[in-house]
Amino acid sequence: MLVLAGAGSGKTRVLVHRIAWLIERCGASPYEVLAVTFTNKAASEMRTRTENLLNFGIGAMWIGTFHGLANRLLRIHWKEAELPRSFEVIDAADQLRLVKRLVKEADLDPDQFPAKDVVNSINKWKEEGQRPRHVFVENSRVKQIHLDLYIRYQELTNAAGLVDFAELLLRSHELWLENKELLAQYRQRFRYILVDEFQDTNGIQFAWIQMLVGNDNFVMAVGDDDQSIYGWRGARLANILEFEKQFQDVKVIRLEQNYRSTQTILNAANALIKHNGQRLDKTLWTDAGRGDPIRIFSAHSEFEEARYVVDKCQQWMNDRDFGPNDIGILYRNNAQSRVLEQEFSQRNVPYRIYGGTRFYDRMEIRDAVGYMKLIHDSQSDIAYERVVNTPPRGIGAKTLELVRAASEENNTSLWEATQRLVMNGDLKGRAKLALQRFVELIESLRGTARGKTLEEIARIAAIDSGLWDYHGKESGETGRARRENLEELVSACAQFAGPAHLPVEGEEDNLEQNVNEKLRNFLDQAMLDAGEYQATTHDAINMMTVHSAKGLEFPVVFIVGLEEDLFPHNDANGDFTVEEEERRLAYVGITRSMRLLYLSHASSRTRFGQQHMRCIPSRFLKELPKQDVSYVRRSANPHWRTGSQGLSADRSTRNTSRSDLPPMMQDPVEPNHTKWQIGSEVSHSRFGIGTIVNTRGRKESLVLEIEFSESGRKWLVAETPHLQVGVKP
């Protein structure tokens, strides 16, 4: 079954009720159901809602992300998967660090062969199910070197028992592929398979599901091809478009009723997405009413665009129409937030950047987790390299090279090599002293942590390691924020471990084993968690990229920067596939709005330090139905008014008069009110010939920004005898 769940159509409810129906009405056991989601948060919500619906627990049911479920499978069948029992899951940062080391060892120029590009190649090959022996490189020296590094990378990770995210899926897929009896066992167990966000699956994820379904099991895929926006990270739109061809006797159900937005917003979304050729037809509708028109604002610059957005936000908050949390401001890329942040800060309006650095990616958290790993498993070279000189303790690059050389020569871990170097006296002076202190520290931490709870181990890693004091010496908010994050890590461990209990006589060994298992599971989660819980709920306006807005909704939404080469991105020029994904991204942005939608673009915008004067409005604006939009212009007075759509005027923002500002900061002059027009050529007695690129102020206070061919860009008062319109013959 394929459920095409349009934006805001309640797909989570459909999935939850389907699971409950299978168990309650069809007699399925939770043991027979497998549900795949794309975030840990979604998996947790699905389990909770299903249990509430059924009024009993479903602990036997497998619910999780692809990576989480693959990790669970490999933990059970580590031997069949040819992995060490205590294999270590590494995240993207650890993977990048390994590849950087390989690039250096291969004596390659890191500028010519960036480790990030190598990682992308490795992950792409794995997501396509390709081991090095399957990769064919034709007439590309760069790709051949990437392949050589892939071979070395796989040798290194196999030897060290390291498993990256892409490897989790590929290895578990190979586990089933090469063990037919094991595959048959899981096919017999998981008779009902449900997959959320199917439009975001990549090649290996699709193959993983297809293999598990086989010919006899039931699969229900829920997704929306119109919201497929992750092609850049491997998602295959074809997976959902060709679902009917890949599985037998497929029934397609369309969820087209929207429970979020007004009909006007849905009309815009429907009209926009119909310009895509590669899609499965659906039309969203609602019985919530027509709603307000969509406002399109044309600004002279990104600064005026930001002022307009903040003016409107202040108006709503002052009038108590909407609170800060009701407002979402979306942009195509993170760089666009700077001007908006500046305007919000100057007006003392609270805002937050949603989807920033995730909790487990923060430096101090990665360091503390590194200590926890080393406490748990001294053989972890990844953890060793993370903490050996953090906080700084005088162990430099040359000393580490000696440790690595000793490790390779004796085929031992870095920790064992360090112990040997210290004990045998192979090092002298400060290098020996620094390594000796590090060995003493780790041994002390391990001794202190023995018999302790997961929470206490986290506290030991944060405080006894020296991280707490180290960050306490940092000035201002930075040090305090890092300490608060370390505190939060301890809280996370306490929450993860659950309530502790005192051991009874003879139970100490079992408790120690239980804590070790919890520590390992917590470390796995720290690597696999996607950071959905990091956004706080304090009262502030939400700012984010459109990609980050996926799955969210706000009563009021702004989408700024709707210009060619920005949204859509310039990669869309001449590339049909990229253009359609950009249009789907705009569709996602539009359907985040519940009541009011504002779209804006600027005629000039600064990029890479240069001001682009003739920015073209996005093609997506032209694809919206004219009867559902209202054009907003900046008039000669400080109030915002609607265009000629016969709609009531917007209420103006309080206290926004700018007549007392310096001319350069005043609002742009209407072109028809002056002889000084943007684009006109002028001549100056001293600076020569130039072109007007911007204006500020009015009448006698009018100033012009002029791009002179020989003197560069300058601001000049318009009414001066040295300046005149036109070029002297």
C-alpha positions as CSV (number, residue, x, y, z in Angstrom):
1,M,0.0,0.0,0.0
2,L,1.2,3.5,-0.9
3,V,-0.3,6.4,1.1
4,L,0.4,9.7,-0.6
5,A,0.0,12.0,2.4
6,G,-0.1,15.6,1.3
7,A,1.2,18.3,3.6
8,G,-0.8,18.7,6.8
9,S,-3.0,15.7,6.0
10,G,-2.3,13.9,9.3
11,K,0.0,11.1,8.2
12,T,1.3,10.4,11.7
13,R,-2.3,9.7,12.8
14,V,-2.8,7.4,9.9
15,L,0.3,5.4,10.7
16,V,-0.5,5.1,14.4
17,H,-4.1,4.0,13.7
18,R,-2.9,1.6,11.1
19,I,-0.6,-0.1,13.7
20,A,-3.3,-0.2,16.3
21,W,-5.8,-1.6,13.7
22,L,-3.3,-4.4,12.7
23,I,-2.9,-5.4,16.4
24,E,-6.4,-4.9,17.6
25,R,-8.5,-5.9,14.6
26,C,-6.3,-8.2,12.6
27,G,-4.8,-10.1,15.5
28,A,-1.2,-9.1,14.7
29,S,1.3,-9.3,17.4
30,P,3.5,-6.2,18.1
31,Y,6.4,-8.7,17.6
32,E,5.3,-9.0,13.9
33,V,5.3,-5.3,13.2
34,L,8.3,-3.2,12.1
35,A,7.9,0.6,11.7
36,V,10.6,2.8,10.2
37,T,10.8,6.6,10.8
38,F,13.4,9.2,9.9
39,T,13.9,10.7,13.4
40,N,14.2,9.3,16.9
41,K,11.6,11.9,18.0
42,A,9.1,10.6,15.5
43,A,9.7,7.0,16.6
44,S,9.2,7.9,20.2
45,E,6.0,9.8,19.4
46,M,4.6,6.9,17.3
47,R,5.3,4.4,20.0
48,T,3.6,6.6,22.7
49,R,0.6,7.4,20.6
50,T,0.1,3.8,19.6
51,E,0.3,2.6,23.2
52,N,-2.2,5.2,24.3
53,L,-4.5,4.1,21.6
54,L,-4.2,0.4,22.6
55,N,-4.0,1.0,26.3
56,F,-1.1,-1.5,26.6
57,G,2.7,-1.5,25.9
58,I,4.2,-2.6,22.6
59,G,7.7,-3.2,23.8
60,A,8.2,-6.1,21.4
61,M,7.6,-4.0,18.4
62,W,10.6,-2.6,16.5
63,I,10.1,1.1,15.9
64,G,13.1,3.3,15.0
65,T,15.1,5.0,12.3
66,F,16.8,3.0,9.5
67,H,20.2,3.5,11.3
68,G,18.8,2.6,14.7
69,L,17.2,-0.5,13.5
70,A,20.2,-1.6,11.5
71,N,22.4,-1.0,14.6
72,R,20.0,-3.2,16.6
73,L,20.2,-5.9,14.0
74,L,24.0,-5.9,13.9
75,R,24.2,-5.9,17.7
76,I,22.2,-9.1,17.8
77,H,24.1,-10.8,14.8
78,W,27.5,-9.2,15.2
79,K,29.2,-12.6,14.5
80,E,27.3,-13.3,11.3
81,A,28.0,-9.7,10.2
82,E,31.8,-10.3,10.8
83,L,32.0,-7.6,13.4
84,P,33.6,-7.6,16.9
85,R,31.0,-7.8,19.6
86,S,31.8,-4.4,20.9
87,F,31.9,-2.6,17.5
88,E,31.8,1.2,17.7
89,V,29.4,3.4,15.8
90,I,31.2,6.5,14.6
91,D,29.5,9.7,13.4
92,A,30.2,12.1,10.5
93,A,32.9,14.0,12.4
94,D,34.8,10.9,13.5
95,Q,34.6,9.6,9.9
96,L,35.9,12.9,8.6
97,R,38.8,12.8,11.0
98,L,39.8,9.3,9.9
99,V,39.7,10.2,6.3
100,K,41.9,13.4,6.9
101,R,44.4,11.1,8.5
102,L,44.4,8.8,5.4
103,V,44.8,11.7,3.1
104,K,47.8,12.8,5.1
105,E,49.3,9.3,5.2
106,A,48.9,9.0,1.4
107,D,50.9,12.2,1.1
108,L,48.1,13.9,-0.9
109,D,47.4,17.6,-1.1
110,P,44.4,18.2,1.2
111,D,43.4,21.2,-1.0
112,Q,43.3,19.1,-4.1
113,F,41.7,16.1,-2.3
114,P,39.6,17.5,0.5
115,A,38.7,14.9,3.1
116,K,35.0,16.0,2.9
117,D,34.9,15.1,-0.8
118,V,36.4,11.7,-0.1
119,V,33.8,11.1,2.6
120,N,31.0,12.1,0.3
121,S,32.3,9.6,-2.3
122,I,32.6,6.8,0.2
123,N,29.1,7.4,1.6
124,K,27.6,7.7,-1.8
125,W,29.1,4.4,-2.9
126,K,27.9,2.7,0.3
127,E,24.4,4.2,-0.1
128,E,24.3,2.6,-3.6
129,G,25.3,-0.7,-2.1
130,Q,28.8,-0.6,-3.6
131,R,31.9,-2.1,-2.0
132,P,35.3,-1.0,-3.4
133,R,35.3,-4.1,-5.7
134,H,32.0,-3.0,-7.2
135,V,33.1,0.6,-8.0
136,F,34.0,1.3,-11.6
137,V,36.0,4.5,-12.2
138,E,36.4,5.7,-15.8
139,N,39.0,8.4,-16.8
140,S,38.9,10.2,-13.5
141,R,42.1,10.5,-11.5
142,V,40.3,12.2,-8.6
143,K,37.7,9.4,-8.4
144,Q,40.4,6.8,-8.6
145,I,42.2,8.3,-5.7
146,H,38.9,8.5,-3.8
147,L,38.4,4.8,-4.5
148,D,42.0,4.0,-3.3
149,L,41.2,5.9,-0.1
150,Y,37.9,4.0,0.2
151,I,39.8,0.7,0.1
152,R,42.2,1.9,2.8
153,Y,39.4,3.4,4.9
154,Q,37.5,0.1,4.8
155,E,40.6,-1.8,5.9
156,L,41.2,0.6,8.8
157,T,37.6,0.6,10.0
158,N,37.3,-3.2,9.7
159,A,40.4,-3.7,11.7
160,A,39.3,-1.3,14.4
161,G,35.7,-2.5,14.6
162,L,34.3,0.9,13.5
163,V,31.0,1.3,11.8
164,D,29.9,4.6,10.2
165,F,26.2,5.4,9.4
166,A,26.3,4.3,5.8
167,E,28.0,1.1,6.9
168,L,25.2,0.2,9.3
169,L,22.7,-0.1,6.5
170,L,25.1,-1.7,4.0
171,R,26.4,-4.2,6.5
172,S,22.9,-5.2,7.7
173,H,21.7,-5.5,4.0
174,E,24.7,-7.8,3.3
175,L,23.9,-9.7,6.4
176,W,20.5,-10.7,5.0
177,L,21.8,-11.1,1.4
178,E,24.5,-13.6,2.5
179,N,22.4,-15.4,5.2
180,K,19.3,-16.7,3.5
181,E,18.1,-18.6,6.7
182,L,18.5,-15.4,8.8
183,L,16.6,-13.4,6.2
184,A,13.8,-16.0,6.2
185,Q,13.7,-15.8,9.9
186,Y,13.2,-12.0,9.9
187,R,10.7,-12.2,7.0
188,Q,8.7,-14.7,9.0
189,R,8.8,-12.4,12.0
190,F,8.1,-9.0,10.4
191,R,4.9,-9.7,8.5
192,Y,3.8,-6.0,8.6
193,I,6.3,-3.3,7.6
194,L,5.4,0.4,7.8
195,V,7.7,3.1,6.5
196,D,7.3,6.9,7.1
197,E,8.7,9.7,4.9
198,F,9.2,7.2,2.1
199,Q,10.1,10.0,-0.3
200,D,13.4,10.5,1.6
201,T,14.7,7.0,1.3
202,N,18.0,6.4,-0.6
203,G,19.1,3.4,-2.6
204,I,20.3,1.1,0.2
205,Q,17.3,2.0,2.4
206,F,14.9,1.0,-0.4
207,A,16.9,-2.2,-1.0
208,W,16.8,-2.9,2.8
209,I,12.9,-2.7,2.9
210,Q,12.5,-4.5,-0.4
211,M,14.6,-7.4,0.8
212,L,12.7,-7.7,4.1
213,V,9.2,-7.5,2.4
214,G,10.0,-10.3,-0.1
215,N,7.0,-11.7,-1.9
216,D,4.7,-12.5,1.1
217,N,4.9,-9.7,3.6
218,F,2.8,-6.5,3.7
219,V,4.4,-3.1,3.3
220,M,2.7,0.3,3.8
221,A,4.8,3.3,2.6
222,V,3.6,6.7,3.6
223,G,5.1,9.8,2.0
224,D,4.7,12.8,-0.3
225,D,6.7,13.0,-3.5
226,D,6.0,16.8,-3.5
227,Q,8.0,17.1,-0.3
228,S,11.1,15.2,-1.5
229,I,13.8,17.8,-0.7
230,Y,16.8,15.8,0.2
231,G,18.2,14.7,-3.2
232,W,21.5,16.5,-2.3
233,R,22.1,13.9,0.5
234,G,21.1,10.8,-1.5
235,A,17.3,10.6,-1.3
236,R,15.9,9.0,-4.5
237,L,12.6,10.5,-5.7
238,A,12.2,7.4,-7.9
239,N,11.7,5.2,-4.9
240,I,8.2,6.6,-4.3
241,L,7.4,7.4,-8.0
242,E,8.1,3.8,-9.0
243,F,6.6,2.1,-5.9
244,E,3.8,0.5,-7.8
245,K,6.3,-1.1,-10.2
246,Q,8.6,-2.5,-7.4
247,F,5.9,-4.1,-5.2
248,Q,3.0,-6.4,-6.1
249,D,-0.7,-5.5,-6.0
250,V,-0.2,-2.0,-4.8
251,K,-3.1,0.0,-3.6
252,V,-2.6,3.8,-3.7
253,I,-4.5,6.0,-1.3
254,R,-4.3,9.8,-1.5
255,L,-4.7,11.9,1.6
256,E,-5.6,15.3,0.1
257,Q,-7.6,17.0,2.9
258,N,-5.4,19.5,4.7
259,Y,-5.9,20.2,8.4
260,R,-3.4,23.0,8.7
261,S,-3.7,25.8,6.2
262,T,-6.3,28.1,4.6
263,Q,-7.6,27.3,1.1
264,T,-5.7,30.4,-0.3
265,I,-2.4,29.0,0.9
266,L,-3.3,25.6,-0.5
267,N,-4.3,27.1,-3.8
268,A,-0.8,28.7,-4.0
269,A,0.9,25.4,-3.1
270,N,-1.2,23.4,-5.6
271,A,-0.6,25.9,-8.4
272,L,3.2,26.0,-7.8
273,I,3.8,22.2,-7.6
274,K,1.8,21.5,-10.7
275,H,4.7,23.0,-12.7
276,N,6.7,19.9,-11.8
277,G,6.6,17.0,-14.3
278,Q,7.9,14.3,-12.1
279,R,5.2,13.8,-9.5
280,L,2.1,11.8,-8.5
281,D,-1.0,13.9,-9.0
282,K,-2.8,15.2,-5.9
283,T,-4.6,18.4,-5.0
284,L,-4.8,19.7,-1.4
285,W,-8.1,21.1,-0.1
286,T,-9.5,22.2,3.3
287,D,-12.8,23.0,4.8
288,A,-11.2,25.6,7.1
289,G,-12.2,28.6,4.9
290,R,-10.5,30.8,2.2
291,G,-8.4,32.9,4.6
292,D,-6.3,36.0,3.9
293,P,-4.5,36.6,0.6
294,I,-0.8,35.9,0.3
295,R,1.2,39.1,0.5
296,I,4.1,39.6,-1.8
297,F,6.5,42.4,-0.8
298,S,9.0,43.8,-3.3
299,A,11.9,45.5,-1.4
300,H,14.7,47.6,-2.8
301,S,17.3,45.7,-0.7
302,E,17.7,42.9,1.8
303,F,17.8,45.6,4.5
304,E,14.4,47.0,3.6
305,E,13.2,43.4,3.4
306,A,14.4,42.8,7.0
307,R,12.8,46.0,8.2
308,Y,9.5,45.0,6.7
309,V,9.6,41.6,8.3
310,V,10.4,43.0,11.8
311,D,7.9,45.8,11.4
312,K,5.1,43.2,10.9
313,C,6.3,41.0,13.7
314,Q,6.3,43.9,16.1
315,Q,2.9,44.9,15.0
316,W,1.4,41.5,15.7
317,M,3.1,41.2,19.0
318,N,2.1,44.7,20.1
319,D,-1.5,44.0,19.1
320,R,-1.3,40.6,20.7
321,D,-2.6,39.0,17.5
322,F,0.2,36.5,17.5
323,G,3.0,35.6,20.0
324,P,6.7,35.3,19.0
325,N,6.4,31.5,18.8
326,D,3.6,31.8,16.2
327,I,5.9,33.3,13.7
328,G,8.3,31.4,11.4
329,I,10.8,33.2,9.1
330,L,12.2,30.9,6.4
331,Y,15.1,31.4,4.0
332,R,16.9,29.3,1.4
333,N,20.3,29.3,3.1
334,N,21.8,30.2,6.5
335,A,23.7,33.2,5.2
336,Q,20.5,35.1,4.8
337,S,19.8,35.2,8.5
338,R,22.5,37.8,9.3
339,V,20.6,40.9,8.2
340,L,17.4,39.7,9.8
341,E,19.3,38.9,13.1
342,Q,20.8,42.4,13.0
343,E,17.4,44.0,12.6
344,F,15.9,41.9,15.4
345,S,18.8,42.7,17.7
346,Q,18.6,46.4,17.0
347,R,14.9,46.4,17.9
348,N,15.3,44.1,20.9
349,V,12.9,41.6,19.4
350,P,13.5,38.0,20.7
351,Y,14.4,35.5,18.1
352,R,16.1,32.1,17.8
353,I,17.8,30.2,15.0
354,Y,16.1,26.8,14.9
355,G,18.2,23.8,13.9
356,G,21.6,25.1,14.8
357,T,24.4,22.9,16.0
358,R,22.9,19.8,17.5
359,F,23.6,18.9,21.1
360,Y,25.9,16.0,20.5
361,D,27.9,17.9,17.9
362,R,28.9,20.6,20.3
363,M,32.6,20.6,21.0
364,E,32.5,20.1,24.8
365,I,29.9,17.3,24.5
366,R,32.0,15.5,22.0
367,D,35.0,15.8,24.3
368,A,33.0,14.5,27.3
369,V,31.5,11.6,25.3
370,G,35.1,10.8,24.1
371,Y,36.1,10.4,27.8
372,M,33.1,8.2,28.4
373,K,34.1,6.1,25.5
374,L,37.6,5.7,26.7
375,I,36.4,4.9,30.2
376,H,34.2,2.2,28.7
377,D,36.6,0.9,26.1
378,S,40.3,1.8,26.3
379,Q,40.8,0.2,22.8
380,S,38.8,3.0,21.1
381,D,41.3,4.9,19.0
382,I,38.6,7.3,18.0
383,A,38.0,8.3,21.6
384,Y,41.7,8.4,22.3
385,E,42.5,10.9,19.5
386,R,39.5,13.0,20.6
387,V,40.7,13.5,24.2
388,V,44.4,12.8,24.3
389,N,45.2,16.6,24.3
390,T,41.8,17.9,25.4
391,P,42.1,20.0,27.6
392,P,45.6,20.9,26.3
393,R,48.2,19.0,28.2
394,G,51.3,19.4,26.0
395,I,50.9,16.4,23.8
396,G,51.7,17.6,20.3
397,A,51.5,16.3,16.8
398,K,55.0,14.8,16.8
399,T,54.3,12.9,20.0
400,L,51.1,11.5,18.6
401,E,53.0,10.4,15.4
402,L,55.3,8.4,17.7
403,V,52.3,6.8,19.4
404,R,50.7,5.9,16.1
405,A,53.9,4.4,14.8
406,A,54.3,2.3,17.9
407,S,50.6,1.2,17.5
408,E,51.1,0.1,13.9
409,E,54.4,-1.6,14.6
410,N,53.0,-3.7,17.5
411,N,49.5,-4.0,16.1
412,T,48.0,-2.6,19.2
413,S,45.5,0.2,20.1
414,L,46.8,3.7,20.6
415,W,46.2,3.4,24.4
416,E,48.3,0.2,24.6
417,A,51.0,1.8,22.6
418,T,51.0,4.8,24.9
419,Q,51.3,2.6,28.0
420,R,54.2,0.7,26.4
421,L,56.0,3.9,25.5
422,V,55.6,5.3,29.0
423,M,56.7,2.0,30.7
424,N,59.6,1.1,28.5
425,G,61.2,4.6,28.7
426,D,61.2,5.0,24.9
427,L,60.2,8.7,25.4
428,K,62.1,11.4,27.2
429,G,61.5,14.8,28.6
430,R,58.2,16.7,28.3
431,A,56.7,14.2,25.9
432,K,57.1,11.4,28.3
433,L,55.8,13.4,31.2
434,A,52.7,14.6,29.3
435,L,51.8,11.0,28.2
436,Q,52.5,9.7,31.6
437,R,50.0,12.2,33.1
438,F,47.4,11.3,30.5
439,V,47.8,7.6,31.3
440,E,47.4,8.3,35.1
441,L,44.4,10.5,34.4
442,I,42.6,7.8,32.3
443,E,43.4,5.0,34.8
444,S,42.2,7.2,37.6
445,L,38.9,8.0,35.7
446,R,38.4,4.3,35.0
447,G,39.0,3.4,38.7
448,T,36.6,6.1,39.9
449,A,33.9,5.1,37.4
450,R,34.0,1.4,38.4
451,G,30.7,0.5,40.0
452,K,29.2,3.9,39.3
453,T,25.9,4.7,37.5
454,L,25.7,6.1,34.0
455,E,25.0,9.6,35.4
456,E,28.0,9.4,37.7
457,I,30.2,8.3,34.8
458,A,29.1,11.3,32.8
459,R,29.9,13.6,35.8
460,I,33.3,12.0,36.1
461,A,33.9,12.5,32.4
462,A,32.8,16.2,32.6
463,I,34.5,17.2,35.8
464,D,37.4,14.9,36.7
465,S,38.7,15.0,33.2
466,G,39.5,18.7,33.6
467,L,36.9,19.9,31.0
468,W,34.8,21.7,33.6
469,D,37.6,23.8,35.0
470,Y,39.0,24.3,31.5
471,H,35.7,25.8,30.2
472,G,35.2,27.7,33.4
473,K,38.3,29.8,32.5
474,E,36.6,30.9,29.2
475,S,35.2,34.4,29.4
476,G,31.7,35.6,29.1
477,E,28.7,33.5,27.8
478,T,30.9,31.0,26.0
479,G,32.3,29.4,29.0
480,R,29.0,29.4,30.9
481,A,27.2,27.9,27.9
482,R,29.7,25.1,27.6
483,R,29.4,24.3,31.3
484,E,25.6,24.3,31.0
485,N,25.9,21.9,28.1
486,L,28.1,19.6,30.2
487,E,25.5,19.7,32.9
488,E,22.8,18.8,30.4
489,L,24.9,15.8,29.3
490,V,24.8,14.5,32.9
491,S,21.0,15.1,32.9
492,A,20.7,13.2,29.6
493,C,22.5,10.3,31.0
494,A,20.3,10.3,34.1
495,Q,17.2,10.3,32.0
496,F,18.5,7.6,29.7
497,A,19.5,5.3,32.5
498,G,16.2,5.6,34.4
499,P,15.9,5.3,38.2
500,A,18.9,3.6,39.9
501,H,18.7,1.1,42.7
502,L,21.1,-0.2,45.3
503,P,22.5,-3.7,44.7
504,V,21.6,-6.5,47.0
505,E,24.3,-8.9,48.2
506,G,25.8,-10.8,45.3
507,E,24.3,-8.5,42.7
508,E,27.3,-6.2,42.3
509,D,28.6,-8.0,39.2
510,N,25.2,-7.9,37.4
511,L,24.9,-4.2,38.2
512,E,28.3,-3.5,36.8
513,Q,27.4,-5.4,33.6
514,N,24.1,-3.5,33.4
515,V,25.8,-0.1,33.7
516,N,28.3,-1.1,31.0
517,E,25.5,-2.1,28.7
518,K,23.6,1.2,29.4
519,L,26.8,3.1,28.7
520,R,27.3,1.4,25.4
521,N,23.7,2.0,24.4
522,F,23.9,5.6,25.4
523,L,27.0,6.1,23.4
524,D,25.2,4.5,20.4
525,Q,22.3,6.9,20.9
526,A,24.7,9.9,21.1
527,M,26.1,8.9,17.7
528,L,22.7,8.1,16.1
529,D,20.5,10.9,17.6
530,A,19.6,13.5,15.0
531,G,19.2,16.4,17.5
532,E,15.5,16.9,17.2
533,Y,15.2,17.8,20.9
534,Q,17.7,20.6,20.9
535,A,15.3,23.5,20.1
536,T,14.0,25.2,23.2
537,T,10.5,26.5,23.6
538,H,11.3,30.0,25.0
539,D,9.1,32.8,23.7
540,A,10.9,33.9,20.5
541,I,10.4,34.3,16.8
542,N,11.6,31.3,14.9
543,M,14.2,31.7,12.1
544,M,15.4,28.7,10.0
545,T,16.2,27.4,6.5
546,V,13.3,25.9,4.6
547,H,14.9,22.5,5.0
548,S,14.9,22.9,8.8
549,A,11.2,23.9,8.6
550,K,10.1,20.5,7.3
551,G,7.6,19.0,9.6
552,L,6.9,22.3,11.4
553,E,3.9,24.7,11.2
554,F,3.3,28.3,12.2
555,P,0.3,30.5,12.1
556,V,2.4,33.2,10.3
557,V,5.2,32.4,7.9
558,F,7.6,34.7,6.0
559,I,9.6,33.3,3.1
560,V,12.3,35.8,2.2
561,G,14.8,36.1,-0.6
562,L,12.6,34.7,-3.4
563,E,14.9,35.7,-6.2
564,E,16.5,33.9,-9.1
565,D,19.9,32.3,-8.3
566,L,18.9,32.4,-4.6
567,F,15.5,30.6,-4.5
568,P,15.7,28.7,-6.8
569,H,19.4,28.2,-6.3
570,N,21.6,29.0,-9.3
571,D,22.2,25.3,-9.7
572,A,18.7,25.1,-11.0
573,N,19.6,27.0,-14.2
574,G,19.6,24.4,-17.0
575,D,19.1,21.5,-14.6
576,F,15.5,20.2,-14.7
577,T,16.0,17.9,-11.7
578,V,17.4,20.6,-9.5
579,E,14.7,23.0,-10.5
580,E,12.0,20.6,-9.6
581,E,13.6,19.9,-6.2
582,E,13.8,23.7,-5.6
583,R,10.1,24.0,-6.4
584,R,9.3,21.2,-4.0
585,L,11.3,23.1,-1.4
586,A,9.2,26.2,-2.0
587,Y,6.1,24.1,-1.7
588,V,7.3,22.8,1.7
589,G,7.9,26.4,2.8
590,I,4.4,27.6,1.7
591,T,2.6,24.7,3.4
592,R,4.3,25.5,6.7
593,S,1.8,28.4,7.1
594,M,-1.5,28.0,8.8
595,R,-3.1,31.4,8.5
596,L,-0.9,34.2,7.0
597,L,1.8,33.9,4.4
598,Y,4.2,36.6,3.4
599,L,6.6,36.2,0.4
600,S,9.4,38.8,-0.3
601,H,12.2,39.5,-2.7
602,A,14.7,42.4,-3.2
603,S,15.8,44.2,-6.3
604,S,19.3,44.4,-4.9
605,R,21.2,42.1,-2.5
606,T,24.8,41.9,-1.3
607,R,26.5,38.6,-2.0
608,F,30.2,37.8,-1.4
609,G,30.7,41.5,-0.5
610,Q,29.3,42.7,-3.8
611,Q,25.9,44.4,-4.3
612,H,23.9,42.9,-7.1
613,M,21.6,45.6,-8.4
614,R,19.2,43.8,-10.8
615,C,18.0,40.8,-8.8
616,I,15.2,39.0,-10.7
617,P,12.1,37.9,-8.8
618,S,11.9,34.1,-8.4
619,R,10.1,32.2,-11.2
620,F,8.0,30.6,-8.4
621,L,6.3,33.9,-7.7
622,K,5.0,34.0,-11.3
623,E,3.5,30.5,-10.8
624,L,1.2,31.5,-8.0
625,P,-2.5,32.2,-8.8
626,K,-3.0,35.9,-9.2
627,Q,-6.4,35.9,-7.6
628,D,-4.9,34.7,-4.3
629,V,-2.0,37.2,-3.9
630,S,-1.8,40.8,-2.9
631,Y,1.2,43.0,-3.7
632,V,2.6,45.1,-1.0
633,R,4.7,48.2,-1.8
634,R,6.6,50.7,0.2
635,S,4.8,54.1,-0.2
636,A,6.3,57.6,0.3
637,N,5.0,57.6,3.9
638,P,6.2,55.1,6.5
639,H,3.1,52.9,6.4
640,W,2.8,49.6,4.5
641,R,-0.2,49.4,2.1
642,T,-1.5,46.7,-0.1
643,G,-1.5,46.9,-3.9
644,S,-4.4,47.1,-6.3
645,Q,-6.1,43.9,-5.4
646,G,-9.1,45.5,-3.7
647,L,-8.1,44.3,-0.3
648,S,-8.2,46.2,3.0
649,A,-4.9,47.9,4.0
650,D,-2.5,46.3,6.4
651,R,-2.4,48.0,9.8
652,S,0.8,50.0,10.0
653,T,3.5,49.3,12.5
654,R,3.6,51.6,15.5
655,N,6.5,54.0,16.0
656,T,8.1,53.2,12.7
657,S,8.5,56.7,11.3
658,R,12.0,57.2,9.9
659,S,11.9,61.0,9.2
660,D,14.4,61.7,11.9
661,L,17.0,59.2,10.6
662,P,20.1,60.3,8.6
663,P,19.4,60.4,4.9
664,M,21.4,57.3,4.1
665,M,19.2,55.3,6.5
666,Q,15.8,56.7,5.4
667,D,13.5,54.8,3.1
668,P,14.1,54.6,-0.6
669,V,12.6,57.4,-2.7
670,E,9.9,56.5,-5.2
671,P,11.6,56.6,-8.6
672,N,8.8,58.7,-10.2
673,H,9.3,61.5,-7.7
674,T,12.8,62.5,-8.8
675,K,15.0,62.9,-11.8
676,W,17.6,60.8,-10.1
677,Q,16.5,57.2,-11.1
678,I,18.3,53.9,-10.3
679,G,20.2,52.9,-13.4
680,S,20.6,56.4,-14.8
681,E,24.1,57.5,-15.9
682,V,25.5,60.6,-14.2
683,S,28.8,62.6,-14.4
684,H,30.7,64.2,-11.6
685,S,33.4,66.9,-12.0
686,R,35.8,65.0,-9.9
687,F,34.8,61.3,-9.9
688,G,33.9,61.0,-13.6
689,I,31.1,58.9,-15.1
690,G,29.0,56.6,-13.0
691,T,25.6,54.8,-12.6
692,I,23.0,55.3,-9.8
693,V,22.6,52.1,-7.9
694,N,20.7,53.1,-4.8
695,T,18.9,56.1,-3.3
696,R,18.0,57.3,0.2
697,G,16.0,60.2,1.6
698,R,13.8,62.7,-0.1
699,K,13.9,66.1,-1.8
700,E,16.7,68.2,-0.4
701,S,18.0,65.4,1.8
702,L,18.2,62.9,-1.1
703,V,21.5,61.1,-1.3
704,L,22.6,58.8,-4.1
705,E,24.8,55.7,-4.2
706,I,26.8,55.8,-7.4
707,E,29.1,53.2,-9.0
708,F,31.8,55.2,-10.7
709,S,33.8,53.4,-13.4
710,E,37.2,54.8,-12.1
711,S,36.5,55.9,-8.5
712,G,34.4,53.0,-7.2
713,R,31.1,53.3,-5.2
714,K,30.3,56.4,-3.3
715,W,27.4,58.1,-1.5
716,L,26.8,61.7,-2.7
717,V,24.2,64.4,-2.0
718,A,22.0,64.7,-5.1
719,E,21.6,68.4,-5.3
720,T,25.2,69.5,-5.9
721,P,26.6,71.5,-8.8
722,H,29.3,68.9,-9.2
723,L,26.8,66.2,-10.2
724,Q,24.4,66.1,-13.1
725,V,22.3,63.5,-14.9
726,G,23.6,62.2,-18.2
727,V,27.1,62.1,-19.6
728,K,28.8,65.2,-21.0
729,P,29.7,64.8,-24.7
